[in-house]
Amino acid sequence: MNKKILQTLKKFLKGNKGEEEVLESIIEILRKNGDDNYYLIPKATFKDLNGSIEIDLLLLHPIFGLYIIEVKNWEKLEITQENNPFAQANHYQDFLLSILKDEFKKVPINVEYRVVFPKISKQQAEEFFKQNPYYKNYENHAFFKEDLQESNIFKRFFNSTNPIIPNKKEFTQIAKILVPTDKLKEKKVIPIITKDEIIFFDQKQLSILNGYTGGFRIIRGVAGTGKTVILTNFVSNRLKDHDDEKFLILCFNKKLANDLKTSFSKEQRKNIEIHSVFEFLKIIGFNFEKVGINLQTSFEDRYKIFESTPALKGI
């Protein structure tokens, strides 16, 4: 999110320093995650039976879900039955859940609430919860000064006990209900839908997906960075434009190979061969015994042998 958009969002907060700090912390952790596909709405207002409600910050994210964020710029943690920000945020959560249930006849997205105290330390909070065990259940929803300063701690903010990922149609409809129309027009969201999951490609992934013109390329990334999704969508896109192309996809094991087969249509599968490495070596007649591999050789040891010079020459 660029500085101009951030400045525009801050205008809605009317100079409230605590809410600005929370806003910046949320944006920063999403930015570090390479994530720019979400809606963050300051002072989200909805009509209810008693007039209207105003939520300090409302975050709508295709994977994490919908987050109601109440910010209290208190100097001291003093929760009473008459002034309970957790009960207030929980009321907002129930209100939005009822809207979603009315629209979808179910809850199609994870809905959470968080209460952030930018001026109160974790030590102060620990003392309060120790003295007031009645409010201990709220602790998982509470975030304090140190949480905003350390991104690794603040990541706990997005923890969820029951994640629900909406499909493309559902997410679009949720956005239309919750997000002002002008904000929807501002967003350039690029969704790829796979098995009812929304996957948003960042610019680096898109450049890999669309920028290949030929030759050898290695894509490196830790688990969960989207390598398999990029591969399957790349092959699907190529087949749309070049239906005579042939593809061979080799996988680490049979499970991944079988999972990948379900990612392509029956028509596409006519042009695609998908095998585990071991299965493919059997197909091409690789001599396992010649390099010292037998039925007793462990899975890990086989891969070590495959990396050796004799094995590479045998292939």
N, C-alpha and C positions, 0 to 999 in steps of 0.2 A: 504494500500500500504506500503510495507516494505521499510527500509532505503536504501537498495541496489538499488531498482528500482528508488527511489527518487534521489539518487546520479547519476544514469545513465541519468535520465531526465535532471538534472541540467547541465550535460556536454554539452547538445545541446544549452544551453543558454549563453555560452561563458563568464561566470562570471558576467552577468548582474544582479546586486543585486535586482533591482526592479522586474524583471521578476521572479526571484527565490522566492521572497516574495509572489508574486501573486500565483505562482504555489503551494507553501506550504499552503497558505490560502484556496485555492480551495480544495486541498487534505484533509485538516483538517476538513472542514465542511462536506465533503462527508463521511469521516471516522466517525465523530460523528453521522452521520445519519445511521451508520451501512452499508455503501455502499462501495463496492469494485469492482463493475461491471461497468466500464466505460473505455474509452480511452482518455488519455490526451497527446496530441502531441505537443511538443515544436518545434517551427520553421517549421511548416507545409508548404511545398512548392508545388505549382501547376503551371503548364504551362498555360499561356493565350496568347492572340493575340499579346501582347506587349513583350513577353518573358516569364516572370514568376512572381508570387507573393509569398511573404513569410508572413505567419501569425504567430505572436508571440506565441500564444497558441491556440490550437484548442481542445475543449472538446466535445466528443461524448458520450452521455448518453442515455440509452434506454427509460427513462421516461422524463427527462428534455428536451432532444433534442440536437441540435448541436449549440455550442457556439463559436463564433469568438471573441477572446480576444486580444485586442491591448493594450500594456503596454507602457506608456510614463513616463520616469523617470525624468520629468521636475521639476525644482525648482519653476517655476512660470507658472501660467496658462495663456498662450497667444495663442489664436486660431485665425488664419487668413484664408483667402480663399486659400492661397498657402500652408498653413501648418495646415490642419484640420484633426486630427486623427479620428473624428467621420465620416467624409465623406469617409476617407480611409477604415475604418471598414465596413461602409455601402456598399462600392464598393465590398469588399470581400464577404459580405453577398449576394449581387446580383450575384456575380460570382458563388458561391456555389449553390445558388438557380437554376441558369441556368443549372449547371451540373446535379442536381437532376431531374429537369424537363425533360432534354434530356433523362435521363435514365429511369424514371418512368412515364413520361407523366403527372406528378402531383408532388406536394411537399409532401412526405410521413412522414416528421418529422418536428418538430418545429425548426426554424433556427433563432437565435438571435445574436446580437453583443453587446459587452461590451468594454468600454475604461476605463482603470484603471490608476490612477495617484498616485503611492505609496508615493510620497514625498509632495503632496499638501493636505492641511487640508480642511475640509468641510467649514470652515469659509472663507478661501481664495476663495473657489469655489462659495460660496453664493454671495460674493462681485462681483466676475467676472460676474456671470449670471445676477446679478442685474444691472450692468453697461452695459451688452451686451445682452439685451432681445432677440436679433435675434437668439442666440444659446440656448435659454431656452428649446427648444424641445429636445435637446440632454441630458438634465439633468437626465432623467430616465435610460439612458445608461451609465452614468458616476459613477465611484466609486473612493473613496479617502482614505487617510491614515487611518482614523478612521474605515472605512469599513473593512479594512484588520485585524484590531486589535480586533474587536468584532464580533464573529460568528453570533449573532442574527441579527446584521445589515447586515452582508455579505450575509445572507440568501435571502435578497432582490435580490441578483444577479441572482437567479434562478426563479424569478417571470416571468410569461409568460401570455400574453394576449390571446393567441390562441394556447393552447397546442394540439399537434397532436402526438399520440402514434403509432409508426409503428408496424406492425406485425413481427413475427420472420423472415420470408423470406426477408422482406423489410430491417429490421435492419441489417441483415447479409450482404446484398448486399451493403448497405450504408457504412458499415465498410470496405468492400473490396475495395470500391472506394476511401475512404478517409484515411484509416489506412495502413501503410506499412505492407507487408506480415509477416515480422518477429515479429511485435508487435501482430498481430492476433494469431500467434502460441503461444505467451507467455501467453495470457489470458485464464483463466479457467472460462468460463461463463456458468452458469447453468440456462437456460431459461425455464419457464413454460408459455405456451401460453393459455390464456383464453379469448375468445371473442375478438380476435385481439389485446389483450394487452399483453405486455411482462412483466412478473413478475420474478424478480431475487431473489431467496432465499439466505439469508446469511447462514453462517455455523450453527448458533443457530437454525434457522428455519429448516434447513436440518436435524439436529440431532433429532428434534421433529418428522419430517416427516418420517424419516427412522429408528429411534432408538426405536420405540415402540414395546415391546414384550408381553405386557399384563398388566392387572391390571388397577387401577384407576389413571387418570392423569388430572390435571387442567392446562390449558394454559391461562395465564393472559397476557393482552396487551391492550393498548389504541386503540381507533378507527383508522383503517388504517394500523395496524401493520401486517396484513396478516393472522389473525386467521381463517377466513372463507376459504381463499384460501388453507391454510394448511389442513384444514378439508376435503375439497372436493378432493384435490389431494391425501390425505392419503386414503380415501375411494376408489377412483378410482384405486390406486395402489394395494390395498388389494384384490380388485375384480379381478384384472388381474391374481394374483397368487392363489386366493382362490375363485373361482366363485360360491361356495355354501354358502358363508358367508351371513348373514343377518345384515342389519344396520337400526337403528332407529335414526333419526336426529330431534331434537326438537329445535325450533327457538323462538325468542322473540315475533315475530308477523307474521301475514299471508304474508305480503309483502316479508319479508326475506325468508320465506318458499317457496313461489312461485319462487323467484329469484334462490334459490338453486336448485329447480327442473330442471331448464334449464341448470344447470352445468353438468348434467349426461345424458348419452345416454339412449335411450329407453330400450335397453337391460339391462343396469345397474339398471334402475329404478325398474326392477322386484325384485331386492334384497334390495331395499332401501325404507323405509317409512319416509316421511318428513312431519312434522306437526308443527304448532304453539303450544305452551304449552297449551293454552286454548282449542284448537281443540282436542289435545291428551287426555286431562282430560275428555272431553265429550265422547270420544271413549271408555275409560276404565270405564265409569259410575261413575265418581266422584260426590259426593253429595255436590253441591255448597250451597244449602240452609242450610245445617247442620252447615257450618262454617260462615254463615252470608253474602253470596254473592247472589245478585239478579241482575236484569236488570239495576237497577239504580246505582249499585256500579261502581265507576270510574275505569279506567284501572290501575292507580297507586295504588289505594286502594286494588284492587284484588291481586296485587303482594305482598303487605304488609301482607295480610291475608294468602296467600300461604306460607309465611315464618314462620307462627306461628306454635306452637306445635300441636294444634288440626287438622290443615290442613294437616300437614305432617303425622300424624297418620291415617288420612282419606285416604291418598294415599297408 
